Amino acid sequence: MEVSPPNEINPQRIYSLGLASSQLSSITTAVTTTSTTAYSTVNTVTVTPSKTGILLVIASLTVNNNTAGDGVSAEVTIGGTAYGVTTLISSAASQNQTYSHVRIYIGTVGTAVTITTAIEAVTGGTASAVGDLVVVELMA
């Protein structure tokens, strides 16, 4: 294989990173919760890999809590396992903050996997979120 100089595009390399399939869940109406002990689902995507099982998961949420000094815990779950658990504390009531998480997950071709984003309030108030969950099956 011929190697291209760093500033030259090699079409063969770009083609080899093709997409097998993709799913999108976009939530524009806020999901809210007052729970501090159980996560509330924001987005859900169920994917059955058909080519490689290599999934690129991209989550992006805008979160806030209506109580100053409180916050939101956010996470991505893949097949029931939590990843990217993050707590965001705001200095002002209803201050928007961004949660994002990117992960490569190796699944099994032909076996469905459910991927979610979820939030909970940290110590009180009402936590809310809007955002996107994108899942793409990559070609090898």
MINUDREN-796547 format. One line per field, with one value per residue: residue number from 1; chain; x, y, z of N, C-alpha, C in turn. Coordinates in Angstrom, 1 decimal, padded with zeros to 4 digits, m for minus. Example, Ala and Ser with C-alpha at 12.3 -4.5 7.8 and 13.67 -1.06 7.14 Angstrom:
resi	[1/2]
chain	[A/A]
n_x	[013.2/012.8]
n_y	[m005.7/m002.2]
n_z	[007.8/007.1]
ca_x	[012.3/013.7]
ca_y	[m004.5/m001.1]
ca_z	[007.8/007.1]
c_x	[013.2/012.9]
c_y	[m003.3/000.0]
c_z	[007.8/007.9]
This chain:
resi	[1/2/3/4/5/6/7/8/9/10/11/12/13/14/15/16/17/18/19/20/21/22/23/24/25/26/27/28/29/30/31/32/33/34/35/36/37/38/39/40/41/42/43/44/45/46/47/48/49/50/51/52/53/54/55/56/57/58/59/60/61/62/63/64/65/66/67/68/69/70/71/72/73/74/75/76/77/78/79/80/81/82/83/84/85/86/87/88/89/90/91/92/93/94/95/96/97/98/99/100/101/102/103/104/105/106/107/108/109/110/111/112/113/114/115/116/117/118/119/120/121/122/123/124/125/126/127/128/129/130/131/132/133/134/135/136/137/138/139/140]
chain	[A/A/A/A/A/A/A/A/A/A/A/A/A/A/A/A/A/A/A/A/A/A/A/A/A/A/A/A/A/A/A/A/A/A/A/A/A/A/A/A/A/A/A/A/A/A/A/A/A/A/A/A/A/A/A/A/A/A/A/A/A/A/A/A/A/A/A/A/A/A/A/A/A/A/A/A/A/A/A/A/A/A/A/A/A/A/A/A/A/A/A/A/A/A/A/A/A/A/A/A/A/A/A/A/A/A/A/A/A/A/A/A/A/A/A/A/A/A/A/A/A/A/A/A/A/A/A/A/A/A/A/A/A/A/A/A/A/A/A/A]
n_x	[000.8/000.6/001.8/000.4/001.5/001.3/m000.5/m002.0/m004.9/m005.9/m007.9/m008.5/m008.0/m010.0/m012.3/m012.1/m013.0/m015.7/m019.3/m021.5/m024.1/m026.4/m027.9/m030.0/m031.0/m032.8/m033.6/m035.7/m037.5/m037.4/m036.3/m037.1/m036.3/m036.6/m035.4/m032.8/m031.7/m032.2/m031.6/m033.0/m034.2/m033.0/m032.3/m032.8/m031.5/m031.7/m029.7/m028.9/m026.1/m024.8/m022.7/m019.9/m020.0/m018.7/m019.2/m019.6/m020.3/m021.9/m022.6/m024.4/m025.5/m027.4/m027.6/m029.3/m030.0/m032.6/m031.9/m029.7/m026.3/m026.6/m026.8/m026.4/m026.2/m024.9/m025.0/m024.0/m025.4/m024.6/m025.8/m026.7/m024.5/m022.9/m021.3/m019.0/m019.9/m020.7/m020.7/m022.2/m022.0/m023.8/m023.4/m025.4/m029.0/m030.7/m028.6/m027.2/m025.3/m022.8/m022.8/m020.9/m020.0/m018.0/m017.5/m016.1/m017.6/m017.5/m019.5/m021.6/m022.1/m025.4/m026.6/m028.7/m028.2/m028.9/m028.7/m028.4/m028.9/m028.9/m030.1/m029.8/m030.8/m028.5/m028.4/m030.8/m033.6/m034.7/m033.6/m032.8/m032.7/m031.8/m030.9/m028.7/m028.2/m026.1/m025.4/m023.2/m022.4/m019.3/m017.3/m014.8]
n_y	[m001.2/002.2/005.0/008.1/011.5/013.7/015.9/015.2/013.7/010.4/008.5/005.7/005.1/006.7/005.5/003.0/003.4/003.2/003.3/001.0/001.0/003.2/004.9/007.3/009.1/011.8/014.2/016.8/018.0/018.6/016.1/015.4/014.9/014.3/012.5/011.2/008.8/007.0/006.7/008.5/007.8/009.4/009.3/006.5/003.8/001.0/m001.4/m003.7/m005.1/m005.6/m006.1/m005.7/m005.4/m003.4/m000.6/002.9/005.1/008.1/010.5/013.4/015.8/018.5/019.7/020.6/021.9/023.0/024.1/026.2/025.5/022.9/019.9/017.7/014.3/012.3/009.7/007.1/004.1/000.8/m002.0/m002.4/m001.8/000.9/003.7/006.5/008.0/011.0/013.9/017.0/020.1/023.1/026.7/028.4/028.6/026.6/026.6/025.9/023.1/021.1/017.7/015.1/012.1/009.7/006.6/003.5/000.5/m003.0/m005.1/m008.0/m009.4/m009.6/m009.7/m007.9/m004.8/m002.5/000.9/003.7/007.1/008.8/010.6/011.9/013.8/015.5/016.1/017.2/019.3/019.8/017.9/018.3/017.4/017.6/016.4/014.4/011.1/009.2/006.3/004.4/001.8/000.7/000.0/m002.5]
n_z	[000.0/m000.8/000.8/001.7/001.6/004.6/004.2/002.0/000.6/000.8/m001.0/m000.7/002.0/003.3/002.3/003.4/006.0/006.1/006.7/008.2/009.2/010.8/013.7/015.2/018.0/019.0/021.3/022.0/023.6/027.0/029.2/032.5/036.0/039.5/041.0/043.1/043.2/041.2/037.8/035.1/031.9/029.0/026.1/023.9/022.0/020.1/018.6/016.1/015.2/011.9/010.3/011.3/014.1/015.4/017.2/017.1/019.6/020.3/022.5/023.4/025.6/026.8/030.0/033.1/036.4/038.4/040.8/042.4/042.9/042.9/040.9/038.1/037.4/034.8/032.4/030.1/029.0/027.9/026.8/029.4/031.1/032.7/031.5/031.3/033.5/034.9/037.0/037.1/038.5/039.1/039.4/039.4/039.3/037.0/035.1/032.1/031.1/029.5/028.7/027.4/025.7/024.2/022.8/021.7/021.1/021.2/019.8/019.1/015.9/014.7/017.2/019.2/020.9/023.5/023.9/026.0/027.2/030.3/033.2/036.6/039.5/041.6/044.5/045.0/043.8/040.4/037.8/034.4/030.9/027.4/024.2/022.0/020.8/019.1/017.2/015.4/013.2/012.4/009.5/009.0]
ca_x	[000.0/001.3/001.5/000.3/002.0/000.3/m001.5/m002.7/m006.0/m005.8/m009.3/m008.6/m008.1/m011.3/m013.3/m012.0/m013.6/m017.1/m020.3/m022.4/m025.4/m026.4/m029.1/m030.0/m032.1/m032.7/m034.6/m035.7/m038.3/m036.6/m036.6/m036.8/m036.4/m036.2/m034.8/m031.4/m031.3/m032.5/m031.4/m034.1/m033.7/m033.2/m032.4/m032.6/m031.3/m031.4/m029.0/m028.4/m025.0/m025.0/m021.5/m018.7/m020.2/m017.9/m020.1/m019.2/m021.4/m021.6/m023.7/m024.2/m026.7/m027.4/m028.3/m029.3/m030.8/m033.2/m031.5/m028.3/m025.3/m026.9/m026.4/m027.0/m025.3/m025.3/m024.3/m024.4/m025.3/m024.5/m026.1/m026.9/m023.3/m022.8/m020.0/m018.9/m020.7/m020.2/m021.5/m022.0/m022.6/m023.9/m023.3/m026.7/m030.2/m031.0/m027.5/m027.0/m024.0/m022.8/m022.3/m020.6/m019.3/m017.7/m017.0/m016.1/m018.1/m017.4/m020.7/m021.6/m023.0/m026.7/m027.1/m029.1/m027.7/m029.6/m027.8/m029.2/m028.3/m029.7/m029.7/m030.5/m030.5/m027.4/m028.8/m032.2/m034.0/m035.2/m032.6/m033.4/m031.7/m032.1/m029.7/m028.6/m027.4/m025.8/m024.7/m022.8/m021.6/m018.2/m016.7/m013.4]
ca_y	[000.0/003.4/006.0/009.5/012.6/014.1/016.8/014.6/012.8/009.1/008.0/004.3/005.1/007.2/004.5/001.8/003.7/003.4/003.0/m000.2/001.4/004.2/005.2/008.6/009.5/013.2/014.6/018.3/018.3/018.2/015.0/015.9/014.0/014.8/011.4/011.3/007.4/006.2/007.4/008.6/007.7/010.6/008.7/005.0/003.3/m000.4/m001.6/m005.0/m005.0/m006.5/m006.3/m005.9/m005.3/m002.3/000.5/004.2/005.7/009.5/011.1/014.9/016.3/019.8/019.4/021.6/021.6/024.3/024.6/026.7/024.8/021.4/019.5/016.6/013.2/011.8/008.5/006.3/002.6/000.0/m003.4/m002.4/m001.4/002.3/004.3/007.9/008.6/012.3/014.8/018.4/021.0/024.5/027.7/029.2/027.8/026.3/026.9/024.8/022.5/020.1/016.3/014.4/010.9/009.0/005.3/002.4/m000.7/m004.1/m006.0/m009.3/m009.3/m010.3/m009.6/m006.6/m004.1/m001.3/002.0/004.8/008.2/008.9/011.6/012.0/015.0/015.1/016.1/017.7/020.0/019.1/017.8/018.1/017.2/017.4/016.0/013.4/009.9/008.7/005.0/004.1/000.6/001.0/m001.1/m002.7]
ca_z	[000.0/m000.9/001.9/001.2/002.5/005.6/003.7/000.8/000.9/000.2/m001.1/m000.2/003.4/003.7/001.9/004.3/007.2/005.8/007.7/007.9/009.6/011.9/014.4/015.9/018.9/019.3/022.3/022.0/024.8/028.2/030.2/033.9/037.1/040.8/041.7/043.3/043.4/040.0/036.6/034.2/030.5/028.1/024.8/023.8/020.7/020.0/017.4/015.9/014.3/010.8/009.5/012.1/015.5/016.0/017.3/017.6/020.3/020.6/023.3/023.7/026.3/027.6/031.2/034.1/037.6/038.8/042.1/042.4/043.7/042.8/039.6/037.3/037.1/033.5/032.0/028.9/029.3/026.7/027.3/030.9/031.8/032.7/031.0/031.3/034.6/035.2/037.8/036.7/039.5/038.6/040.4/039.3/039.0/035.6/034.3/031.2/031.0/028.4/029.0/026.2/025.9/023.0/023.1/020.8/021.7/020.3/020.0/018.3/014.7/014.8/018.6/019.5/022.1/023.8/024.4/026.5/028.0/031.4/034.2/037.9/040.3/042.5/045.9/045.0/042.7/039.2/036.8/033.1/029.8/026.0/023.5/021.0/021.0/017.7/017.2/014.0/013.1/011.5/008.7/009.4]
c_x	[000.9/000.9/001.5/001.0/000.9/m000.8/m002.2/m003.7/m005.8/m007.3/m009.5/m008.8/m009.5/m012.4/m013.3/m012.6/m015.1/m018.1/m021.2/m023.8/m025.3/m027.8/m029.0/m031.2/m031.9/m033.9/m034.6/m036.6/m037.7/m037.2/m036.2/m037.0/m036.0/m035.5/m033.3/m030.8/m031.5/m032.4/m032.7/m033.6/m034.0/m033.3/m032.2/m032.5/m031.0/m030.9/m028.7/m027.3/m025.1/m023.7/m020.2/m018.9/m019.4/m018.8/m019.4/m020.4/m021.0/m022.8/m023.4/m025.5/m026.4/m028.3/m028.3/m030.1/m031.3/m032.8/m030.0/m027.5/m025.6/m026.5/m027.1/m025.9/m025.8/m024.5/m024.8/m024.3/m025.4/m024.7/m026.3/m025.7/m023.1/m021.4/m020.1/m019.8/m020.0/m021.2/m021.2/m022.7/m022.6/m023.9/m024.6/m027.8/m030.4/m029.9/m027.2/m025.5/m024.0/m022.1/m022.1/m019.8/m019.2/m017.1/m017.1/m016.5/m018.0/m018.5/m020.5/m022.6/m024.2/m027.3/m027.4/m028.5/m028.5/m028.6/m028.7/m028.3/m029.3/m029.2/m030.4/m030.0/m029.4/m027.9/m030.3/m032.5/m034.5/m034.1/m033.3/m032.3/m032.4/m030.8/m029.8/m027.8/m027.3/m025.0/m024.5/m022.1/m020.6/m017.8/m015.3/m012.5]
c_y	[001.2/004.4/007.4/010.4/013.1/015.0/016.4/013.6/011.5/008.5/006.6/004.3/005.6/006.1/003.3/002.1/004.0/003.0/001.9/000.2/002.5/004.4/006.5/008.7/010.9/013.7/016.2/018.8/017.8/017.0/015.5/014.8/014.7/013.7/011.6/009.8/006.6/007.1/007.4/008.6/008.9/010.0/007.2/004.7/001.8/m000.8/m003.1/m005.0/m006.0/m006.8/m006.6/m006.0/m004.2/m001.1/001.8/004.8/007.1/010.1/012.6/015.4/017.7/019.5/020.6/021.2/023.0/024.8/025.0/025.9/023.3/021.1/018.3/015.5/012.6/010.6/007.9/004.8/001.9/m001.4/m003.5/m002.0/000.2/002.7/005.8/008.6/009.9/013.2/016.2/019.3/022.4/025.5/028.6/028.2/027.7/026.7/025.7/024.4/021.4/018.8/015.7/013.1/010.2/007.7/004.3/001.2/m001.8/m005.1/m007.3/m009.1/m010.2/m010.3/m008.2/m006.1/m002.8/m000.3/003.2/005.9/008.4/010.0/011.3/013.3/014.5/015.0/016.6/018.5/019.2/019.1/017.7/018.0/017.1/017.0/014.9/012.2/009.3/007.4/004.6/002.7/000.9/m000.2/m001.3/m002.2]
c_z	[000.0/000.2/001.3/002.2/003.4/005.1/002.4/001.2/000.1/000.2/m000.6/001.3/003.9/003.4/002.9/005.7/007.0/006.9/007.3/008.2/010.6/012.5/015.1/016.8/019.3/020.2/022.4/023.1/026.0/028.9/031.5/034.9/038.4/041.6/041.9/043.5/042.2/038.8/035.7/032.7/029.7/026.6/024.9/022.3/020.8/018.7/017.3/014.8/013.2/010.0/010.3/013.6/016.2/016.0/017.8/018.3/020.7/021.3/023.6/024.3/026.8/028.8/032.2/035.3/038.0/040.1/042.1/043.3/043.7/041.4/039.1/037.2/035.8/033.2/030.7/029.4/028.0/027.2/028.8/031.7/031.6/032.3/031.1/032.3/035.0/036.0/037.4/037.7/038.9/039.7/040.4/038.9/037.5/034.6/033.4/031.2/030.0/029.0/027.6/026.5/024.6/023.3/021.9/021.5/020.7/020.7/019.2/017.1/015.0/016.2/018.9/020.8/022.3/024.4/024.8/027.1/029.1/032.4/035.5/038.5/041.3/044.0/046.0/043.8/041.6/038.2/035.4/032.0/028.4/025.3/022.5/021.4/019.5/017.9/015.7/014.1/012.0/010.7/009.1/008.3]
